[in-house]
């Protein structure tokens, strides 16, 4: 199944929206979503010579700073095609200009043939069929859960001290690189209570968007994204300090926690492209796809080549847009699949596995290689007995590559801050080269645990 790469403990004990309360069963209207692949971007008013028409100034500036040209991938989907799709009666749910695909929503599966008949459509794939009903938890009293946590430790980073020191990140923080001026997009499932937890009071959240259920409040959804954010953003000395506490954030929900379907890949791609359009520097994604609830939507090992799956193709393009992407390797190490998921197989990203406090790989951490024999995972960070925030605002401990990934993303953000003129591939290569397994990389540890100070020196830092 597709996974929120989440702790096994969370899966056992947290309800759907990570909040106590009676579940209410809600009937859903029958809805289908299809992924339309388009043949080209013809009849478009947009050109690569005027990127200001479809990219933010910050996104354009990021490309200019790195010497990256705007190209055909950046061009929006043809508006004429979009209008023709709408005239069929289909609702455009989201789209991916990098893949030239459109996800549409209809209430009658017989419309599939009408969509197939559009002259500019080359393929139609069913990616979502709504269940008859879902069970929802009452989140109306979520703010009442907050507890004033004042427990302090003797260590500056609080409970996170060991997971910071494992990466030698405190050395970059001491040099003043704590994420200031950098923007991170967190693509995840939901950010339950992130708007009311005191530890996030000073976190610079620039925007929030829900790509899975646009009309829903992502702060009342699943807690997974909030916990991911809490590995990076808190700045509570002697209680909990994250890996990039001075960074700014966009919180983007791509996962629909009702059930698992292939259209979530489309949501993820839309979120990534939105992050690009905003000009973010780093994307952290603790999501992975291996299986879905519908039996006809199966994925294969041989597709782990960085190009086969929709979201893997988008992830492989991120660095060429100037974005450094970190993605969880997955929690399949002790399960039947065992391998990394999609899009951890992508090219030019950091797929992050999990180790414990002693640097030993966590049994659940997914292994490589990719199908084309590239080193995966790329690097490792603390993902077993990791410290983060709970939904009530207190410091808690959990497991998963979901958490090693944002820890690494925040660390890489601080390194990137020190070398803003470098391209993502340069930063990622330095991180890999600083790993304690770089001389003998394998399918379990990849390049190992990076030393961020060593990566800083590799890039030319004093």
N, C-alpha and C positions, 0 to 999 in steps of 0.2 A: 504494500500500500504506500501511497504518498505519505510522507511523514513531516509533522513538525518535529524537528530533531530535538526531542525533549527527554528529560530524565525519566527513567523507568518508574521512579517514585512518583513523579507528577502524574504519569499516566494512570497509576493505580489509585491515587488519592484525590486528584483534582477533578471536579465536575466540569462540564463543557465550558462554562464561562468563568471557571475558577472562583466561584462564590457559592456560599451556602444558600439554601433557599429551595422552595418547592419547584419542581419542574412542571412546566405547562406544555401540553401537547398542542401543536399548532398545525392545522392543515395547510398545505401549499397548493396553489394552482399549478396545473401541469405545464411545465416549461421545458423547452429544449434549447440548447446552445450548440452552434456549429462554428467550426473554424473554417473560414473561407481563405484559400490561398489564391492570390491574384497574380496575373501573368506579367504585369509591368506597372509603371507609374506614369502612364501616358496622360495627356490632356491635363497636366497640372500647372497651376499658376506659379509654383515654387521653383526656384533654381538654386544651385549651390553658390551662386554669386551674391545672393541676398539672404544669408542665413539668419539675419535679424528678424525675418518674417516667421521663423519657426523655432528658433533657439533663443534662450535668454542671453543677455549680455555676458553674464558670468560664464555660461557654457562656451560662448564664442571666445571669451578671453582665455579660458583654460586651454582650448585648442591652439590659440595663437601663441600662448606662452610656451607650449610644447612643440610647436611647429607641426601640428596635426591639421591636415586639410579637411574641410567639409566635403563629403562625397555623396554618392547616390544613396547610400544607406540612410543618411541623415534626412533625405527628402521625405516629407509627409506622404501618406497614401493619397492618391488622386482624389480630390473632392468630388469630381464627377462620378467616380466609382462609388464613393460613399453615398451620394445622393441616389444613384441607381439602386443600390442595395436597400436603402430606406423605402424606396417606392414599391418594393415587393411587400411591404408591411412588416419587415423584420426590424427589430430594434438593434442598433449597433451598441454592443455591450462594452467592448474595448477593441484595441487594435495594436499591431506591432509594425511600425514602419521598417524596422531592421529586417524583419522576415516577410514584409509585405503580406500580412495576414489580417483578417478581421474576424472577431468573434461576435456573432449575432445571436439574438435571443428571439424565439418564436414560441407560440402556444399550440402549434399544429405541426406535427412531424411531416405531414404531407407537403409542407413548404420546401422540404429538402430538394425535391426535383426542380422547383422553381428557382432555387438558388443555384443549382447545378447548371441551369439553362443560361445564366448570365454569361455573355460572351467573354468577359474578362476574368472569369473565375476558372481556375485550373483544377481545384480540388475542394471537396466539401467533407469535413470530418465531424461526426457527432462527438462533442466533448463534455456534454452535461445533459442529464435527464433528471428532473427534480424528483425527489422522493415524495410519497403521498403526504407525509407529515414529518415534523421534527419536534424534539423535546427541548424546550428552552428553559433556562434558569432565570429567576427573578434577580436582576441586578439593581433594582431600585434603591436598595439600602447599602450599596457598595461603599459609600463614603463613611459609613458608620463602623467599618471594619478597621480603620486606621488606628494604630497604636503608637503612642509616643515612645520611641526606642532611644534610650540615652546610654545604653551600655557601651563603654569605651574599653579599648585595649591599650597596651603599652606601645604598640607599633603605629607609626604614622598612617600607614595604609589600612589600619584596622585589620579586620579578618582577611582582607585581600592581600596582605603583605607577602605571603609566600608565592601567590600566583603572579604578582608583579615582579618579585625578585627572580623567579624562575626564568624570566625573559631578560633579566638585567635591565629592565625598563626604568628602574629608579634613576639610573645614570642619565638617561635622556631627560627625564623630568627635572633632574638637578641642573641641567643645562638650559632649562626654560622651555623645553618642548613638551607641552601638555595638551596639544591639540588646538591651541588658540588660532583662530582664523581659518580653521579647516572645517569642512562640512561633511557629515556622514549621513547617508540614508540607511535606515534600518528597514529591510523588507521582511515582513514576518506575518504572524497570524493575528495578533491583537495586542493591545497595550493597556490591559485592564488596570485601572486606578493610577496610571502614570500621570494623570492630570491632577491628582490629589495627594499622592504620596509626598511627604515633606522632603525626602531626599532629592526629589526632582525640582524643588521649588526654584532653584537658581539655574537649572539646566536650560540651555538655549534651544528650545524647540521652535523651529522656524515654520513648520507646517505639518499637517496631518491629512492623510487621504486613504480612503478605503476602496480598494479596487475589487474586492470580493463581493461586498454588499454595500454599494455606495450610499444607501440611505441609513445605514446602521452606524452607531457610535462605537468607534474602535476602542474607546476607553472603557466600554462596558462589555467588551468581547473577551476572548481567551487571554490568559496572563503571560503567554510565552514570550511575546515581543517585549513586554515590560521587563521580564527577567533578563532577556538579552540586553536591553538598554542598560540595565543596572550593572552589567559587567563593565561598562564603558564610562557612563556619565556621572555617577555620584561623586561628590567632593565633600566628604564628611571625615576630616582627619580624625584618626584614632577609632573610627567606627567602620567606614567603608569608603575607599577612594578607588575610582575606576581607572582604566588604562588611558583614557583621554578625557579628563574631566572638564577641560576648557573648550572642547569642540562644540559645534552647533549641529543640530539634528533635524532631519525630516523623518517622520514616522509613517511608513507606508504598509498598509495591510493588503496582502495578496491572497491569503489563505481563507477559505471558507471552512470553518470548523464543524459544520453540520455533517459533512461526509466528504469522501475523497474521490475526486474526479479529474479528468485530464485537462479540463478548462482552467484549472488553477495554474497550469504552465503559462497559459495566455495571460492570466492576471499578473503573474510574476514578470513576464516580459514587458507588459504595459507599465508596471511599476518601475522597472529598471530604466526604461526609456524616459519616463517622467523624471526620474532622478537625474538622468543625463541632461534633459532640457533645462533643469534648474541649475546645472553647473556644479553638482556635488563632486567632492574629491574622492570619497571612499564609499563603497556600498558593502554592508555586511548582511549576509543572508543565512539564517540558520534553518534552511528548508532543504528538503531533498525528496526526490521522487523515484520510487522503485516499482510500486504496485498501486493499483486503484481498486475501488469497490466494484466497479463494473468488470466482469470477467473478460470481456472482449477488448479491454484496454490494457493489454499486457506489454511490458517492456522487456528487452532482451539484453544480455550481457554484451553481446557484440556491438550494441549501439553506443557503448560508453567510449565514443571516439571524439567527443567534443563538438560534433557537428550534426549528429542524427536528430536528437530531440530539439524541439523548438527553443526551450529555455537554455539548453547548452549552446546552441548557436548564438543566442543573444549574449550569454555570458562570455563566449569566446570573442565577441566584438567589443566588449566593454573597454579593454585596455586601449584599443585603437581609437576610442573616443576620448581617451584621457582619464578614464575611471579605473581605480584600483578596486577590484572586487575580491572579497573574502567570502567563502562559502563553506559551510559545515561539510565534512567528509561523509557523515552519516553515522547512525547507531546500529548498523547491521552486522557488526563483527561476530556476535554470538548467535545470529539468526541464520536462516536458510540462505538468504541472498548474499550476505557477508561483504559484498563489494561496496565501493562508494556508490552514491546515487547520482542522479541528474539534478543540477548542473555541475556537480563537483568534478565531473570529467572534462570540463571546459579547458580550452587552451588559455594561457596568459591570465590565470587567476591563482589565488592561493586557496587550495582546498585544505581545510584544517582538521586534523585528527585530535584525539584526546589522550592525555597522559595523567598520571596521578602526581601527588606531591613529590615522589621520588623519581619522577621522570620515566616511569614504567608505563607502557601503553595500556590504556583501559581496554578490558576485554570486549566491551561493546563497540569500540571505535572501528568504523569500516576500513577495509583494506583496499589496496590497489591490486594490480596496476590498472591503468586505463586499457581499453580494448586494443589500442594501438601502441601499448607498452611504454607509455610515458609514466614517470614517477608520480604516483598518487598514493597517499595524500602528499601534499607539498611540504607541509610543516606541521608541528604539533604544539599544543599549549595545554594548560590545566583544564581538564574537563571532568575529572573525577573528584568528588568532594569539593566542588567549586562554590565559592561564596558569592552571594547576590542578594537581591531584595525579594521578600515575599509580598503577596498582595496586600497585606496589612501594613507594609512599610518597614517591617523588621528585617534584620539580616538573617538569612537562612543559607542552607547548603544543599546543592543538588548535583546531578550528574548529566552529562551529555555533550556531544560535540557541538550542540547548540550554544554552549557557553565557552568552550575553547575558542570557537570562531570569533565572537565579539571581543574576547580578551585580546586575541591576535589583531583584530581589526583596529582596536584602539591603539595598540602598540605601534602598528604600521602607520597609523595616522600621525603619531608623534614623529616618527622617522621621516615621513613624507613632508611634514611641516618644516623640517630642517633643510630639505632639498626640493623646494617648490618648482624648480626649473626642470627637474628630472621627469622622465616619462614613467608611467606605472611599471613597465617591464624592467626598468633599471632598479626601481625600489624593490620589486619582487625578487629579482635575481640576487640582490644584496642580502635580502632576508634569507633566501634559500642557502646562500653560500656561508651564512653565519651559523647555520644549523649544526648541531653536534653530531649529526649523522651524514653530513654532506659528502664526506669522502667515500662513504659506502651506502648510498641511499637504497632503500628497499620498499617493498609493498606494505610494510607495517608502519614504520616510522617516517617514511619519505626521507626528507633531508633532516629530520629531527627537530629539536627544540632550538629556535633561533636565539642568538645573543644580540640584543638590539644595539648595544654599544659597539660590538664588533661590526654589525651591519653599517652603523654610522661611520666607522673608520673606513670600511670598504668603499663607501660612497665619497670619501674624501674629507670627512669631518676631522677636526683636530683633536 
